[in-house]
Structure formats: structure tokens, C-alpha cells
Amino acid sequence: MVRSSTPGEGTRPRVRHAGQLGWDDGLYDDAPSAGPDDGHDGGRNDRRSGAGGDRDRPGPGRAERRRNQSHRHGKRGKRRVLRWIAWTLAVVILGTGTAGYLWYEHLNSNLRKGQRSAGNSGAKKAAPNAAGQTPLNILLIGSDDRNSKENLKLGGSKSSVGAKPLADVQMLLHVSADRKNASVVSIPRDTRVDIPKCVDPKTKQESPATNGLINETLGRGGPGCTLDTWEQLTGIYIDHWVMVDFTGVVAMADAVGGADVCVKDNVYDIPKPRVPGGSYLKLTKGTHKVQGKQALQWLRTRHAFESDFGRAKAQHMYLNSVIRELKSQNAFTDTGRLMDLAETATKSLQVSEEIGSVKKLFDLGMQLKNVPMSKINMLTMPRVTDPEDDNHVLPKPGAADTLWALLRDDESLDPKDRAKTGTKDKGPAATAPDALDLTVVNGTAGDGQVATTGRAADVQDILRSKGFTKAGATTVPGSALTTAVTYPKDSGAQGKSDALSVAKALGLPTSAVKVSAGVETLTLTVGSDWRTGAAYPKKAVDEDDPLKDTEAVNGAQADACMDVYWPYRF
């Protein structure tokens, strides 16, 4: 058989000794590699092919072969380096990917999740805007749970151990569909409301519907019961809930790195002879960066800030400061910073199950990234003293309804923004008055007084005189502080248009229109604000700016400072 005269071709590569790399270079070369350059193999090949070998061409042939071999060795060296780079990158990528996956799963395992609703979620999700976006509503809950050593150290007495937790902090975060503005509304813990039937997701115990304080909802069916109560009160669909306890607040405050707060006088919130309890917050006049336990003290201070309403304002100031701090740290875009926060957040927070993953929580956090601080408004619900108990409050007739209506309609709480947007599409045309079925209920006992006799029949006659000839009074009593027109949830936009037409005919504010899954037909409930007369009393209508008299704080107010009640100054 005639062999090729090309040096090395057709020869069998030698196996390299143990001191050489264990990779087979021949797998990556274009041709089989030649043997070691010892001057013999090449000569034998040439002689066998009749080419004369080195003896026939002593100078140029050998030099040329050496150049060729040197060239091949150089190529192999480069390939060896490239292979090492490739394998190193593969190991790094694989290792990083594996570590990243394990870390991601670790964070997911940290999260504690619960059901979004306790079985009575009744509000309807807002329709998307022209760009397909919908508003985002998140219920933020602060639990006073003291059933752990850690929480007990941070607040409360041993006598509270074993008791059902209370939702002492409740805030609704509303982010507009276009993500250009955000609102935070607090409801005082001692607000008396109608609480729907709730089923505890852990014990499966059912709590019947009742009228009680809103902070009791957490113990009746977990955060889902609190969410259901908010939806029933406001008519706003709430997408998620997020809950934190004392230790979680401390951990998150440390992770953020502190937030600036301000007091107008020296403050020391300690027990007084006739006022037990206190947060033990102690600060000198001016601005301070608080974190950890001191941040919790700030958030829990009530007496030194005069009331629960003052405490809510201080909490809003703190939240605004935290958002400013995170923006200044580029925390929304800095991967390393996000990782630090994610580790703490997943250990500190409990969330509704549909956002029970790191990715979904991350996406949720990004919703606030582009909202300007000047477009973040925080306030406490407008309220009045509860006639049944001076220590409790009720939503303020008119003003609270206006607030809920603005949030339902995804309107900014800033009056200047509302003036720019103008009125929104009101939906389909209302049904003709003489074709509209309408039930009238006497709810004038809503303020705890005796109901006005025959009030439903009187208002029925008023409606018929205005063309609503199918209006009919029911003898079943109701209860409402403010007069309301309620339409069935399944009647949709048409039901809303019909309800608005009734409200307009009677001179009621648009905030009097509500949606409910608990009514079967369009219903007018005459409240205790309209006990007598043919015309709805204008003085009962409170269409003022919902930010008025609600301890409102704007996110751009970096210099916001808390008043200190004089007994707690030093």
C-alpha cells in the first residue's frame, strides 16, 4: 500500500505520557497529529514513498518539515487554551446557574403563604384601560401577634400570649393602571364595620357575619377575612395582601438601612399614671435615621402622637421615607441590593398565595419604581365618632364614600390630576326610568336611633313623581348611615349606569352609587342622613377633597415632621 508523502498523514499518533494533559488534541485538529519531532518518522515515511528522505534533501526539506510541525504545535496550543477557556466558562456558568437556582428555591421556601380570601371576596376587578393595564390594589397588614418569644420581646405583655392576633395596622396601597400615581389609605383599627362570614383557612372554623371592629378580622379568618371586609366596605377589588409582624418590621427596617423621621419636639413615649403602655420611643427634636427596634418604636407610637390617627400619619411618613431611601440606593435596579432585600423580605413577610414566589414579589416591587414621589399620597380614612362608643369611629358619610369611589374609578387623589383627566366614560345609556325595577329600603336606623316610620314609602312616592314608576317600597328594614343606590354585581356597567341615573334624579352624590353581590335588583337604601323631606339634604353631602382633614402626607414632603403631644415631651 502506498502511503501519503505528507509528513504525519496516515501515521498513528502516539499516546502522550502521564505528565501531559489528558485531552486528546486529535479530536479537535483538522488532521491526525504527527508523532514527536525526533527526525526519524518523517525520514522513514519519505524513504518508503521513494522521495529520497533527508539524505536526498538534507537542508530545505527538514527545515520545512520543522516549520510545519512548529505551526501545527502552535495551532494545538491555541486550541488547548481555547478549550480550557470554554470548559472553564461552562463550569462557571453551570455552577452559577446551579447556585442561582438553589438560592432562588431557598428564597421561595422562606415565603409563608395564605389564601387571598376567607370565602367572601365580592368586589369586581376593574376593567383594563385602553392600553390593557389594570390598577393594582394591595392590602398591607401589620399584625400584633405576640405568640412568639421574638415578638413578645418587642412589645406587649405575657397576658396577650395565646390570644388571637389583631390587625392593628391596615393600609390599602393603590397603584394606578398607568403606574403614574399611587395612594395609601389607612383605616383606624377601632373602626366599626360590617364583617362578612369568614372561614379560617387553617382551622376551617367558620365565623358568622357580624358588626364589629375591623382589627378583629385577622382572628376571624386570617388576612383573607381582613381583605374580604375591606372589599365589602369599599367596593374595591383587592389583588393581594401582605402581612408583617413585629420581628418582620425590625428585620426589614435593618435591611433597608434606616429611614429618616422627624419630630418637632423632644419625645419620650413612656407609660403615664393614667395612660398605661408606650413604645418607649425616645428622640430629640429634629430629624433622625431610625432602623431596627427604633423603627418599630416609631411605627407603634400612639400616645406621644396623640392618637391612632397621629400614629397612622407617622407610619405614612416612615413609608414615604423608606421609598425615598430605596430610590436613592438604586435598590430597584441594583441586583446585589435586591438580593439582600429579597433574603430579608422572604423571611419577614407573609403573602397571599398568588404572589407566593420571589419573581412575583419582585415584579410587584417594580410597580412603584417609576411612580414620582410627588404622585404618592398617603392619608387616613375620613371618619366620625361612633355614636355607640366614643372610643370607636365610623367612615365619614359622604367623604369616605367619595374616597372609595375615586379609588374604584382609578382616579388620582390629587385634585390637580383629576382636573386634567376630566370625566371618564360613564358606560352604556341608563334604562328609561319607567322601565327600571327599583326597591326602596328604610335604613334610617343606621345611626342607632329609631327608624323614621314609613320612610321607604315616602321616598318611593318621590321616585314615582320623577318617572320611576316601577319603584316599590319593602317592609324589610335596613341600616345605613348614608343613603346609597346599590346595583347587583352581575349587572355590570349597565347596572352602574342605571344606579347613577337614580342618584342624579334624587340629587345624591356619585359616591352614593355602590356595587354589591348581596342584592338581586337595583336598591335604594334611605340612610339616617335623610330622615325627612322630599329633597336630599345638600348639607349632608361632603364632596370636599378627600385629602382634607385626613392627616395626608405627600411623598415629596421630605421635611414632614410630627407634632408631639405635650405630656410626652422632655
N, C-alpha and C positions, 0 to 999 in steps of 0.2 A: 504494500500500500504506500502510495506516495504521500508524504506529509507536506504541509504548507511550509514555505520558507520564511513565513513571517515569524519573527522571534517570539517564542512563547505560545503561539497558537497551536492547539492540538495537544499541548503538554498537560500534564496533570498537576494542579497546584499543590505545593507542599503544605502540610498542616503546620501551622505556626506553633512554636514551643510555648510552654506554660507561662512564660514571662510576658508574652504578647497579649493584646486584647482578645477577648473571647468572641468578637463579632466576626462573621465570615464576610470579608470585604468583597469576595467574588459575587455575593448576592446583589451587590449594588453597582458593580462595574459593568461597563458595556461589553467587555470580553473577558474570558478567563484570565486570571492573573498569571504573570510569569513567575518562574521559580526565582530563588535568590540569585543575585548577580554575582556568581562565583567564576564566570568566564568559561564554564565547561558546557552547560546545557546548550547554550547558544551555538557553540562550536560544533557539538555533535549534530544538532539539527541541520546546520549548514552543510556539514560534510555528507550527511546521509542524503541530502537533496541534490548533491553534486555541485553545490555553489562554491566549493573551494575552501570554505571556512576561514578562520582567522589567518591561516598561513598564506592563503591566496590574497587576502585583503587586510593586511595587518593593521594599518592605521585608521583610515576613514571608517571602515565597517564597524570596528569595535567602538570607536568614539560615537558613531551614530546610534549603535545599539544602546550604549550607556545613556545617551541623551534621551532616547525613547523610554528606557526603563526609569530614568530620573523623572521624566514627565508623568509616567504612569504612577510612580510613587507619590508625586506631588498631588495628582488628582485624588489618589486614595486618601491622602492626608486631609485634603479639604473635605472629602466626603465623610471621613471619620468625624471631623469637627462638626459638620452639619448634622450627622446622625446623633451625636451627643447633644447638640442643641435641641434637636427635635424630641429626643427621648426625655431630656430634662424638662422641656416645656410640657410634654404630655404628662409627666409625673406631677409637675406643679399644678397644671390645670385640673388633673384628676383629684389631686389632694385638696386643692382649694374648693373645687366643686363638692367634694365629699364633706369637707369641713363646713362649707356653707350650707349644705343640705342638713347636716346634723344640727347646726346652730339654729337653722330655721325651724326644724322639728322641735328642738329644745324650747324655743320661744313659744311655739304653738301649744306645747304641753304645759307651759306656765299658765295659760289663759284659763280662767274659770268662766263657764258659760251658763246661761239660763234661758228659759223660754221668753220670747218677746212679750207675750200677752198671757194673762191669767184666765183667758177664756171669754173676755168681754170687750175686745177691741172693736169699736163700732164706727170710727171715723173713716172717711173715704180719702184715698190718696189723691193728691192734686193732679190734675191733668198736665201733661208736659206743655211747655211753651212752644213757640214756632221752631225753635232750634232743637226740640226734643228733650229739653232739660226739665227737671223737676226740683222743687225745693227740697232741702234736707232738714229734717227735724230730729234732734237727738235729746233725750231726757237725761240730764245729769243728776245723779242721786248721791247724796252724802249720808252714809249710814252711821248711826251712833252705837253700833254693835259693840258691846263690851264683853262678849263671851270668849275672849282670849286674853292671855296674860299681857300680850303686847298692847292690845287696845286699852286694857284696864289701866296700865301704867300711864297712858297718855290722857285719860280723862274718865270721870265718873267714879262711882263708889262700888264697893263689893256687893251692895244690896241690889245692884242692877244686873248682876251676873245671872244668867238664866232667863232673863226677860226677853221678849220678842224685840227685835231691833226696830227703831223708828227711823223714818226717812226725814231727818231734821233739815236737810238741805235738798231743795228741789229746784232745778233750773231747766228751762227749755231753751236749747240752742237752735235757732232758726237761721239757716244759710239760704239766701235767695237762689232761685233756679239759675240765674246767670252768674252766681258766685261773686257779685259785686257789693253785696252788703250782708251784714249778719246782725242778729239780735239775740240777746239773752234775757229771759224773763224769769224772775224768781216768784214762787208762791210761798208766802209765810207758812211755817209749819203748823200754826194754830188756826189755819183757815178751815171753816166748816163747809163741807161739800157733800154731795150725794156720791156714795161709793158703790159701784156695781158689785154684783156677785163675783167672787173670785175663787179660784181653785189653786191651792198651794201646789206647785209642781213637784215638790219633794215629798210631802206627806200625803198629797191627794185630798187633803181636808178642804171642804167647801165652806166658804164664809158667805152668808146671805147678804144681799144688798142692804145698805144701811145709810144713815146720815151721820157723819162723824168728822173727826179731824183728819186732814189729808196725810199727816205724817204717820197715821196708824196703818196706812195701806200696805206698807212694806211687810208688816207682821201678819197681814191677812192673806197674802198670796205672792209675796216676793216682789221684786221690781216690776214684774208684769202687771201686778194689780195697781201699782202706782201709775204705770203707763195707761192702763185702761181708764183710771179715774180722770187723768188729765184729758184724755180724748173725749170722755163724756162731758167734761166741764167746758172744754174749749171748742170742740168740733174739729180740732186739728189732727190730721193723721201724723203719728209719731213713728218714724222709721226704726229707731233703735233706742236702747237705754245703755248707759254706762254707769257703774256704781263703784264707789271707793269708800273705804273705812278710814279710821284714824291713822293706822300704821301706813296705809297706802298714801295718804296725804303727805306724811312725813317723808316717805321714800321718794315720791315724785318731786317734792319741793327740793330735796337734795340733788336729784338727778338734773333738774333744770339749772341748779346753781344759784338759786335765790331770786327774789323779785323785790323791787323797790316799793315800799309803802311809806305813808306819811301821816303824822298826827300833828294837830295844831297846838297841843299842849303835852306836857309830860303825862304819861298814862301808866297806871298800875291796876290791873283788873283782878282784885282780890275780894274774898268774901267780906260782907259788911254785917253788922249786928242783925239787921232785919232782912238782909238780902244774901242768902247763902249761895255758895258756888262762885265760880270765877275761872277764867282761863289762865290767870297769873301772867298775862302779857305785861311786860314792863319795858317801856321805851321812853326815851327823852324826846322832847319836841323836835320836829323836823323829819327828814327822810332817812330811812334805814333799809338795808337789804336784809330780808328775813328768809330763812330756809329751815328745813328740818322741823324740829319741835316748835321753834318760834313761829314758823309759818302756820302750823296748826293752831297755835295760840291766837294768832291774828284772826284766823278764819272762825274760831269759836267764840271770840269776844263778843259779848252781848250787853252786859251791864254798863261797861265803860263807854259803849257806843249808843247807850240809852235804851235800845230796844232790839227786837228781832229785825226790824226794818233797817236800823243802823248797821246791824251785823251783815245783812244782805248787801248793803252798799259797800261795806268794807271788803266783802268777798268779791264783788264786781271789780273793785279797784285792783285787787290782787290778781284776778284773772286777766284783766287788761295788761297789767304789768308783766305777767308771765308770757303773754303773746308777744309783747314788745321785746322781751328778753330773748325769746326763741328766734324772732325775726333778726335781731341784732347778732345772734350767734350763727346765722345762716343754717339753723337746725333743720329747716325744711328741705335743704339741698345738700348739706354736708353728710355724706354717708357714714362716716365714723361717729358723728354726733348722733345721728339717727339710731345707730346700733346701740349706743349707750342708753339712750332714752327708751328704746324698744325693750331692752332687758328689764329695766325697772318697771315700765308700763305693764308689761305682760304679767309681772308678779303682783302688781298693785291693784289692777283693775278687774272688775267682773263686767262682762258684756253680754248683750243678748246674742243668742246663738248664731244668727245670720251674719254677724260681723266677727265671729269667733275664730279669726285667723290673723296672722301677722300682716299678710298682704292687705286684707280688707281694712284692718285698723290703720295701716299706713295710708291707704287710699283715702280713708276718712279724714286723717290728719291733714292731707294735702288740700282738702276742700277750703281750708282757711288761709292757705298760703298767699293767695293773691288778693284777699279782701283788705282794702286800705284800713288802717286803724281808725281813721275819721269816719268810716262807714260801719263801725261796730258800736252798737248802742246796747247798754245793759240797764235794766230797771226792775223794780218790784211791782207786782200786780197792784193796780188801783184797788182800794178796799175801804170798807166801812166797818165800824164796830158791830159785832154780833149782838142783836137785841136780847138774845137768850143768855149771853155770858160776855161780860166786858173784857175778859181775857182772850176772847176769840174774835176773829174777823170773818167777813164775808166779801166776795168780789163786789166791787162798787158798781151799782146799777148804771148802765149806760157806758161808763168809761171802760170797764173791764170788757164788756161786750164789743166795744169799738176796737180794743186792742186785739182780741181774739180774731175778729173779722179781718183786720189788717194782715195778721199772720196767715190766716187761711187763704187770703187772696194774694199772698206773697208780695205785699206792699211794704216798702221801707218804713221804718218808724220815724225817719227824719222827714218833717213836713216839707222841706225844700225838695227832697227827692220825689215825694208824692205829687208835688205841683208840676214837676217835669213830666212824669209819666202819664198824668191825666187819668181819665176814667178808662176802665178796661171793658172788653166786650162783655155785655150783660147776658149773652146767651140767646136762646130762642125767644120769640114773642110769647107773652103771657096768654094763657087761656082767657077767653071772654068771661067777664065777671059773672054773667048769668048762667054760665056752664060749669062753674067751678064749685066742686064739693068742698065744704069748709065746716069744720067742727069748732065750736066755741066753748072754752072751759073756764070756769070761775076759779082762778088761782089767787084770789086776793088775800088769802090767809098766809101767804108766804112770809110775811114779816112777824108771824107769831100771834097776830091779832085775830079777832073773829072775822070770818069772811063776810063781805058785803052780800046780803041776801039778793038773789035774782040778778046778779051782775052779768052772768053769761047771757041771759035772755035779753037784757038791756043792750048789750053790745051786738047781739045778733040782729036786733032791730036797726041799729046804726048801720051795720053792714048791708042789710037788705035795702036800706034807703040809698045806698051808694051803688046799687046794681048787683050785689052779691046775693041774689035771690035764693040760692040753694044753701045759704049759711044756716046751720042748725045748732042750737044750744044743747049741751049734755048736762045731766044732773050729777054726773060723777065729778067730785071735787078735785081740784088740782092745787098746786102750790108753786108760786113764783114771785120773786121779789120784783122782777121787771116783766113787762108784757112782752111776749115773744110769739113769732109766727114760725112754726116748725113744719118742715116738709119731710116726707119719707126719704130715706137714703136711696132706695131703689128708683125713685122718680127722677134722679139726676138733675141735669141742667134745666129741664122743663119745670120740675118741682121748685127749683130755686127762683126761676122767673115768676112763677105763679105766686110764691110767697112774697117776693118783692112787690108785686102789684098790690097785694093786700096791705102790706106795710105802708106803701105810698098813699093808698086811699085813706088810711087812718092817721097819717102824719107820724108814723113810727120811724125811728132811725133805721138805716140799713143793718146796723149791728143787731137789731131785734130778730133778724132772719137767721134761723138755725136749721141744721140738718140732724136727723135722728133715725136710728134703726128701730126705735121703740114706738113709732107712730105709724098707723096704716093709711092715714089720709092727712091732708093739709089741716093743721090745727092752730087756732089762735088761743093762747092761754093769757087771760087778762090777769096781770100781776097786781100786787099790792100798791104799785105806783100809780094805778089808775082805778081807784075805788069808785069814783063818781064822775058824772059829767059825760057829755056827748063827744067832746074833743079830747084827744090825748094831751095831757098837761106838758107843755113845752119846757117848763122849769125842771121836769124830771129827766129831760134829755141832756146827757152830758157828752157832747161831741168834741170836747176840748182835745188838744194834743195829748196823746197817751203818755208822753214823757213828763207831763206836768204833775208835780207833787208825787212822784214815784221814786225818789232817790236815784234819778237817772244819772248814768256816767257814760261819757263818750270815750271811745278807745284812744282818741288823740289827746285826752287830758292827762298828760304825763305828770302834771303838777297837782293832781287831785289830792286833797288832804282831808282826813277825818276829824270831825269835831269830837271832843272828849267831854263826857258828862262830868260836871264839876266834882262830885264826890270821889271820883277815881283819878283826880289829878294829884300830883305830888311836886 
